[in-house]
């Protein structure tokens, strides 16, 4: 038995019935962040319809005879249309297949999982939802950035960097976001970084506000840029960073100076044990 096909822990694991579609989150990239329910689904599915951000190693855990259908959607590149994806899922289910719809991150966090599930249910197809770790949480954690920290924020706001057309999000109230969100986590924002920067600074966020950009989160190719609102555009260009990316705005980014656990594993020392300048040990928070 290969390591990738070790048995699941003892338990009453659900079964994919013929004609069902399971919408599963595959996590932000690292195959180890898959849930056991998602792995259980991989081992049962007759057909797997997967997105661009699903790691190839994850697909290797599927049944040897499972059909794999690519349905990736990448900004600025030829992509499957959402309606076609949904209709294909319906077709496969009506053929009596056990269908796994595998989506990067969490299917309901900017992943159009709600649209797909609603379409399936409207057409009488039974579904099961399996959550996954979203890149806006897991990807930043891998970078050593906590999206909430008691000394920084009591709320975190997740936003998308583009609208349904792929253009800049015009419906966001940057003034309201700037007032209410101590930490902003922006998905799919690299393409429209100038629009995001202008919106936040016009709304009063300071030029020296910490910003982190994380690309290829949780994978071996992960890159992390620590910058500020004022310098982020030049720094992104100098770093030659490409999407997919998560942008985090707020003082929580400073915590990476002490919490970059991947650097610690390489034998590096923390850059600053007290990056927020509290002046006392963390246990006295």
Secondary structure by P-SEA (a helix, b strand, c coil): cccccccccccccccccccbbbbccccccccccccaaaaaaaaccccccccccccaaaaaaccccbbbbbbccccccccccaaaaaaaaaaaaaaccccccccccccccccaaaaaaaaaaaacccbbbbbccccaaaaaaaacccccccccccbbbbbbccccccccccccaaaaaaacccbbbbcccccaaaaaaaaaaaaccccccbbbbbcccccccbbbbbbccccaaaaaaaacccccbbbbbccccccccccaaaaaaaccccccccccccccccccc
